[in-house]
């Protein structure tokens, strides 16, 4: 039986310093763009999960959308940073 000999990926240690900082900025930009897009599309401000008058379903759906977008931005930033610093 042949064994897979997969080499561990070597990442520049600076990626662990730079990428999180860039990811924070990217996440802030993504959230701002999503909020502006929501307002432009619906004419209302995006649901605020801290507002007790916001329906639970709206708050949960909006939270899921923003969390998914933030996760995608973070993955993209980490990969781009790792490629750039390689």
N, CA, C and O atoms as a GROMACS GRO file, in nm:
protein
  344
    1UNK      N    1   0.084  -0.118   0.000
    1UNK     CA    2   0.000   0.000   0.000
    1UNK      C    3   0.089   0.125   0.000
    1UNK      O    4   0.177   0.138   0.085
    2UNK      N    5   0.066   0.214  -0.091
    2UNK     CA    6   0.146   0.336  -0.099
    2UNK      C    7   0.095   0.438   0.001
    2UNK      O    8  -0.025   0.457   0.019
    3UNK      N    9   0.189   0.502   0.065
    3UNK     CA   10   0.151   0.606   0.162
    3UNK      C   11   0.168   0.742   0.098
    3UNK      O   12   0.262   0.765   0.021
    4UNK      N   13   0.078   0.831   0.130
    4UNK     CA   14   0.089   0.968   0.080
    4UNK      C   15   0.195   1.040   0.161
    4UNK      O   16   0.191   1.041   0.284
    5UNK      N   17   0.288   1.098   0.092
    5UNK     CA   18   0.390   1.176   0.162
    5UNK      C   19   0.364   1.323   0.132
    5UNK      O   20   0.424   1.382   0.042
    6UNK      N   21   0.276   1.379   0.209
    6UNK     CA   22   0.239   1.519   0.189
    6UNK      C   23   0.329   1.606   0.276
    6UNK      O   24   0.339   1.588   0.398
    7UNK      N   25   0.394   1.698   0.211
    7UNK     CA   26   0.482   1.792   0.282
    7UNK      C   27   0.398   1.896   0.354
    7UNK      O   28   0.304   1.948   0.295
    8UNK      N   29   0.430   1.928   0.477
    8UNK     CA   30   0.357   2.037   0.543
    8UNK      C   31   0.391   2.170   0.474
    8UNK      O   32   0.505   2.193   0.433
    9UNK      N   33   0.291   2.254   0.463
    9UNK     CA   34   0.311   2.383   0.400
    9UNK      C   35   0.394   2.473   0.491
    9UNK      O   36   0.365   2.486   0.610
   10UNK      N   37   0.493   2.533   0.434
   10UNK     CA   38   0.577   2.624   0.512
   10UNK      C   39   0.528   2.767   0.485
   10UNK      O   40   0.520   2.811   0.370
   11UNK      N   41   0.496   2.836   0.592
   11UNK     CA   42   0.442   2.972   0.580
   11UNK      C   43   0.541   3.067   0.647
   11UNK      O   44   0.592   3.041   0.756
   12UNK      N   45   0.565   3.176   0.579
   12UNK     CA   46   0.650   3.280   0.635
   12UNK      C   47   0.590   3.326   0.769
   12UNK      O   48   0.471   3.359   0.774
   13UNK      N   49   0.669   3.330   0.876
   13UNK     CA   50   0.615   3.371   1.006
   13UNK      C   51   0.554   3.511   1.008
   13UNK      O   52   0.467   3.540   1.090
   14UNK      N   53   0.598   3.598   0.919
   14UNK     CA   54   0.542   3.733   0.914
   14UNK      C   55   0.395   3.733   0.872
   14UNK      O   56   0.322   3.828   0.901
   15UNK      N   57   0.352   3.626   0.803
   15UNK     CA   58   0.212   3.616   0.764
   15UNK      C   59   0.125   3.616   0.888
   15UNK      O   60   0.015   3.673   0.887
   16UNK      N   61   0.171   3.554   0.995
   16UNK     CA   62   0.094   3.547   1.119
   16UNK      C   63   0.087   3.683   1.190
   16UNK      O   64   0.006   3.702   1.280
   17UNK      N   65   0.170   3.775   1.150
   17UNK     CA   66   0.168   3.910   1.207
   17UNK      C   67   0.087   4.004   1.118
   17UNK      O   68   0.003   4.080   1.166
   18UNK      N   69   0.114   3.999   0.989
   18UNK     CA   70   0.055   4.093   0.894
   18UNK      C   71  -0.089   4.057   0.860
   18UNK      O   72  -0.176   4.144   0.860
   19UNK      N   73  -0.115   3.931   0.831
   19UNK     CA   74  -0.248   3.889   0.783
   19UNK      C   75  -0.361   3.925   0.879
   19UNK      O   76  -0.464   3.974   0.834
   20UNK      N   77  -0.346   3.902   1.012
   20UNK     CA   78  -0.458   3.939   1.100
   20UNK      C   79  -0.490   4.088   1.097
   20UNK      O   80  -0.606   4.127   1.104
   21UNK      N   81  -0.388   4.172   1.087
   21UNK     CA   82  -0.411   4.316   1.082
   21UNK      C   83  -0.483   4.355   0.954
   21UNK      O   84  -0.576   4.436   0.956
   22UNK      N   85  -0.441   4.297   0.843
   22UNK     CA   86  -0.506   4.325   0.716
   22UNK      C   87  -0.648   4.269   0.716
   22UNK      O   88  -0.740   4.332   0.663
   23UNK      N   89  -0.666   4.151   0.776
   23UNK     CA   90  -0.799   4.089   0.782
   23UNK      C   91  -0.898   4.174   0.863
   23UNK      O   92  -1.015   4.183   0.828
   24UNK      N   93  -0.851   4.235   0.970
   24UNK     CA   94  -0.938   4.323   1.049
   24UNK      C   95  -0.987   4.439   0.963
   24UNK      O   96  -1.106   4.470   0.962
   25UNK      N   97  -0.896   4.502   0.891
   25UNK     CA   98  -0.935   4.612   0.803
   25UNK      C   99  -1.029   4.567   0.693
   25UNK      O  100  -1.126   4.635   0.662
   26UNK      N  101  -1.000   4.451   0.633
   26UNK     CA  102  -1.086   4.400   0.526
   26UNK      C  103  -1.225   4.368   0.578
   26UNK      O  104  -1.325   4.395   0.511
   27UNK      N  105  -1.232   4.311   0.697
   27UNK     CA  106  -1.362   4.278   0.757
   27UNK      C  107  -1.443   4.404   0.783
   27UNK      O  108  -1.563   4.406   0.758
   28UNK      N  109  -1.378   4.508   0.831
   28UNK     CA  110  -1.449   4.635   0.856
   28UNK      C  111  -1.503   4.692   0.726
   28UNK      O  112  -1.615   4.742   0.722
   29UNK      N  113  -1.425   4.684   0.620
   29UNK     CA  114  -1.468   4.735   0.489
   29UNK      C  115  -1.585   4.652   0.435
   29UNK      O  116  -1.682   4.708   0.383
   30UNK      N  117  -1.575   4.520   0.448
   30UNK     CA  118  -1.682   4.432   0.399
   30UNK      C  119  -1.813   4.461   0.473
   30UNK      O  120  -1.919   4.471   0.412
   31UNK      N  121  -1.805   4.474   0.605
   31UNK     CA  122  -1.926   4.502   0.683
   31UNK      C  123  -1.988   4.637   0.644
   31UNK      O  124  -2.110   4.649   0.633
   32UNK      N  125  -1.902   4.737   0.624
   32UNK     CA  126  -1.953   4.868   0.584
   32UNK      C  127  -2.021   4.861   0.447
   32UNK      O  128  -2.126   4.921   0.426
   33UNK      N  129  -1.961   4.787   0.355
   33UNK     CA  130  -2.019   4.773   0.222
   33UNK      C  131  -2.153   4.697   0.229
   33UNK      O  132  -2.248   4.734   0.160
   34UNK      N  133  -2.159   4.593   0.311
   34UNK     CA  134  -2.284   4.518   0.326
   34UNK      C  135  -2.394   4.607   0.384
   34UNK      O  136  -2.508   4.606   0.336
   35UNK      N  137  -2.361   4.683   0.488
   35UNK     CA  138  -2.460   4.772   0.550
   35UNK      C  139  -2.510   4.877   0.450
   35UNK      O  140  -2.630   4.906   0.445
   36UNK      N  141  -2.419   4.934   0.372
   36UNK     CA  142  -2.458   5.033   0.272
   36UNK      C  143  -2.544   4.970   0.163
   36UNK      O  144  -2.641   5.029   0.118
   37UNK      N  145  -2.507   4.849   0.121
   37UNK     CA  146  -2.585   4.779   0.020
   37UNK      C  147  -2.724   4.744   0.069
   37UNK      O  148  -2.821   4.754  -0.007
   38UNK      N  149  -2.734   4.705   0.195
   38UNK     CA  150  -2.865   4.674   0.253
   38UNK      C  151  -2.952   4.799   0.254
   38UNK      O  152  -3.070   4.795   0.216
   39UNK      N  153  -2.894   4.909   0.298
   39UNK     CA  154  -2.971   5.035   0.306
   39UNK      C  155  -3.012   5.082   0.167
   39UNK      O  156  -3.125   5.128   0.147
   40UNK      N  157  -2.921   5.071   0.071
   40UNK     CA  158  -2.953   5.115  -0.066
   40UNK      C  159  -3.062   5.027  -0.127
   40UNK      O  160  -3.147   5.076  -0.201
   41UNK      N  161  -3.059   4.898  -0.095
   41UNK     CA  162  -3.156   4.804  -0.153
   41UNK      C  163  -3.293   4.815  -0.087
   41UNK      O  164  -3.395   4.816  -0.156
   42UNK      N  165  -3.295   4.823   0.047
   42UNK     CA  166  -3.423   4.819   0.119
   42UNK      C  167  -3.474   4.956   0.159
   42UNK      O  168  -3.594   4.973   0.184
   43UNK      N  169  -3.386   5.054   0.166
   43UNK     CA  170  -3.424   5.186   0.215
   43UNK      C  171  -3.422   5.196   0.366
   43UNK      O  172  -3.453   5.302   0.422
   44UNK      N  173  -3.386   5.089   0.434
   44UNK     CA  174  -3.378   5.086   0.581
   44UNK      C  175  -3.237   5.048   0.624
   44UNK      O  176  -3.162   4.986   0.548
   45UNK      N  177  -3.203   5.086   0.746
   45UNK     CA  178  -3.074   5.044   0.801
   45UNK      C  179  -3.073   4.894   0.822
   45UNK      O  180  -3.178   4.832   0.843
   46UNK      N  181  -2.955   4.835   0.815
   46UNK     CA  182  -2.941   4.690   0.836
   46UNK      C  183  -2.986   4.655   0.978
   46UNK      O  184  -2.975   4.737   1.069
   47UNK      N  185  -3.038   4.533   0.997
   47UNK     CA  186  -3.084   4.492   1.130
   47UNK      C  187  -2.971   4.501   1.233
   47UNK      O  188  -2.857   4.464   1.205
   48UNK      N  189  -3.004   4.550   1.351
   48UNK     CA  190  -2.906   4.562   1.459
   48UNK      C  191  -2.941   4.458   1.566
   48UNK      O  192  -3.048   4.466   1.628
   49UNK      N  193  -2.853   4.362   1.587
   49UNK     CA  194  -2.882   4.254   1.681
   49UNK      C  195  -2.892   4.302   1.825
   49UNK      O  196  -2.948   4.233   1.910
   50UNK      N  197  -2.839   4.419   1.852
   50UNK     CA  198  -2.846   4.474   1.989
   50UNK      C  199  -2.975   4.549   2.015
   50UNK      O  200  -3.004   4.582   2.130
   51UNK      N  201  -3.052   4.576   1.912
   51UNK     CA  202  -3.177   4.650   1.925
   51UNK      C  203  -3.290   4.553   1.961
   51UNK      O  204  -3.320   4.463   1.883
   52UNK      N  205  -3.353   4.569   2.077
   52UNK     CA  206  -3.459   4.475   2.116
   52UNK      C  207  -3.582   4.483   2.025
   52UNK      O  208  -3.665   4.392   2.026
   53UNK      N  209  -3.596   4.589   1.947
   53UNK     CA  210  -3.709   4.601   1.855
   53UNK      C  211  -3.687   4.529   1.723
   53UNK      O  212  -3.779   4.515   1.643
   54UNK      N  213  -3.565   4.483   1.699
   54UNK     CA  214  -3.534   4.408   1.577
   54UNK      C  215  -3.586   4.266   1.591
   54UNK      O  216  -3.562   4.200   1.693
   55UNK      N  217  -3.657   4.220   1.488
   55UNK     CA  218  -3.706   4.081   1.493
   55UNK      C  219  -3.590   3.984   1.500
   55UNK      O  220  -3.487   4.004   1.436
   56UNK      N  221  -3.607   3.878   1.577
   56UNK     CA  222  -3.502   3.780   1.596
   56UNK      C  223  -3.459   3.718   1.464
   56UNK      O  224  -3.339   3.702   1.439
   57UNK      N  225  -3.555   3.682   1.380
   57UNK     CA  226  -3.522   3.621   1.251
   57UNK      C  227  -3.436   3.714   1.166
   57UNK      O  228  -3.338   3.670   1.105
   58UNK      N  229  -3.471   3.841   1.162
   58UNK     CA  230  -3.392   3.938   1.084
   58UNK      C  231  -3.251   3.950   1.139
   58UNK      O  232  -3.154   3.952   1.063
   59UNK      N  233  -3.240   3.958   1.270
   59UNK     CA  234  -3.108   3.970   1.333
   59UNK      C  235  -3.022   3.847   1.304
   59UNK      O  236  -2.904   3.859   1.274
   60UNK      N  237  -3.081   3.728   1.314
   60UNK     CA  238  -3.005   3.606   1.290
   60UNK      C  239  -2.962   3.592   1.145
   60UNK      O  240  -2.848   3.555   1.117
   61UNK      N  241  -3.052   3.623   1.053
   61UNK     CA  242  -3.017   3.613   0.912
   61UNK      C  243  -2.907   3.714   0.877
   61UNK      O  244  -2.812   3.680   0.807
   62UNK      N  245  -2.922   3.837   0.924
   62UNK     CA  246  -2.820   3.939   0.894
   62UNK      C  247  -2.686   3.903   0.957
   62UNK      O  248  -2.581   3.926   0.897
   63UNK      N  249  -2.690   3.848   1.076
   63UNK     CA  250  -2.566   3.805   1.142
   63UNK      C  251  -2.498   3.694   1.062
   63UNK      O  252  -2.376   3.696   1.046
   64UNK      N  253  -2.575   3.599   1.012
   64UNK     CA  254  -2.519   3.490   0.932
   64UNK      C  255  -2.457   3.542   0.802
   64UNK      O  256  -2.350   3.498   0.762
   65UNK      N  257  -2.525   3.636   0.738
   65UNK     CA  258  -2.474   3.694   0.613
   65UNK      C  259  -2.343   3.768   0.638
   65UNK      O  260  -2.246   3.749   0.565
   66UNK      N  261  -2.340   3.852   0.741
   66UNK     CA  262  -2.217   3.930   0.766
   66UNK      C  263  -2.104   3.840   0.815
   66UNK      O  264  -1.988   3.864   0.781
   67UNK      N  265  -2.134   3.738   0.893
   67UNK     CA  266  -2.031   3.646   0.940
   67UNK      C  267  -1.971   3.568   0.823
   67UNK      O  268  -1.850   3.548   0.817
   68UNK      N  269  -2.055   3.523   0.732
   68UNK     CA  270  -2.006   3.449   0.615
   68UNK      C  271  -1.918   3.538   0.527
   68UNK      O  272  -1.813   3.496   0.480
   69UNK      N  273  -1.962   3.661   0.506
   69UNK     CA  274  -1.883   3.754   0.424
   69UNK      C  275  -1.750   3.786   0.491
   69UNK      O  276  -1.647   3.795   0.423
   70UNK      N  277  -1.751   3.803   0.621
   70UNK     CA  278  -1.627   3.830   0.695
   70UNK      C  279  -1.533   3.710   0.687
   70UNK      O  280  -1.412   3.728   0.673
   71UNK      N  281  -1.586   3.589   0.695
   71UNK     CA  282  -1.503   3.469   0.687
   71UNK      C  283  -1.440   3.456   0.548
   71UNK      O  284  -1.323   3.419   0.536
   72UNK      N  285  -1.516   3.486   0.445
   72UNK     CA  286  -1.463   3.480   0.308
   72UNK      C  287  -1.351   3.584   0.292
   72UNK      O  288  -1.247   3.555   0.233
   73UNK      N  289  -1.373   3.704   0.344
   73UNK     CA  290  -1.270   3.809   0.335
   73UNK      C  291  -1.144   3.766   0.410
   73UNK      O  292  -1.033   3.789   0.362
   74UNK      N  293  -1.161   3.705   0.527
   74UNK     CA  294  -1.045   3.663   0.605
   74UNK      C  295  -0.964   3.556   0.532
   74UNK      O  296  -0.841   3.562   0.528
   75UNK      N  297  -1.031   3.458   0.474
   75UNK     CA  298  -0.961   3.353   0.399
   75UNK      C  299  -0.887   3.415   0.281
   75UNK      O  300  -0.771   3.381   0.256
   76UNK      N  301  -0.953   3.504   0.209
   76UNK     CA  302  -0.889   3.569   0.094
   76UNK      C  303  -0.766   3.648   0.136
   76UNK      O  304  -0.663   3.645   0.069
   77UNK      N  305  -0.777   3.720   0.247
   77UNK     CA  306  -0.664   3.800   0.295
   77UNK      C  307  -0.548   3.710   0.337
   77UNK      O  308  -0.434   3.737   0.300
   78UNK      N  309  -0.576   3.604   0.412
   78UNK     CA  310  -0.469   3.515   0.456
   78UNK      C  311  -0.398   3.452   0.337
   78UNK      O  312  -0.275   3.444   0.334
   79UNK      N  313  -0.475   3.407   0.239
   79UNK     CA  314  -0.413   3.344   0.123
   79UNK      C  315  -0.333   3.444   0.040
   79UNK      O  316  -0.223   3.413  -0.006
   80UNK      N  317  -0.389   3.562   0.021
   80UNK     CA  318  -0.318   3.664  -0.057
   80UNK      C  319  -0.190   3.708   0.015
   80UNK      O  320  -0.086   3.727  -0.048
   81UNK      N  321  -0.198   3.723   0.147
   81UNK     CA  322  -0.082   3.765   0.224
   81UNK      C  323   0.026   3.656   0.220
   81UNK      O  324   0.144   3.687   0.203
   82UNK      N  325  -0.013   3.531   0.235
   82UNK     CA  326   0.083   3.421   0.230
   82UNK      C  327   0.151   3.414   0.093
   82UNK      O  328   0.271   3.390   0.084
   83UNK      N  329   0.071   3.434  -0.013
   83UNK     CA  330   0.127   3.431  -0.149
   83UNK      C  331   0.221   3.549  -0.170
   83UNK      O  332   0.326   3.535  -0.232
   84UNK      N  333   0.183   3.666  -0.119
   84UNK     CA  334   0.263   3.787  -0.137
   84UNK      C  335   0.395   3.778  -0.062
   84UNK      O  336   0.497   3.827  -0.109
   85UNK      N  337   0.394   3.715   0.056
   85UNK     CA  338   0.515   3.708   0.139
   85UNK      C  339   0.599   3.585   0.110
   85UNK      O  340   0.703   3.564   0.173
   86UNK      N  341   0.554   3.503   0.017
   86UNK     CA  342   0.630   3.381  -0.014
   86UNK      C  343   0.752   3.412  -0.094
   86UNK      O  344   0.827   3.321  -0.130
   0.00000   0.00000   0.00000
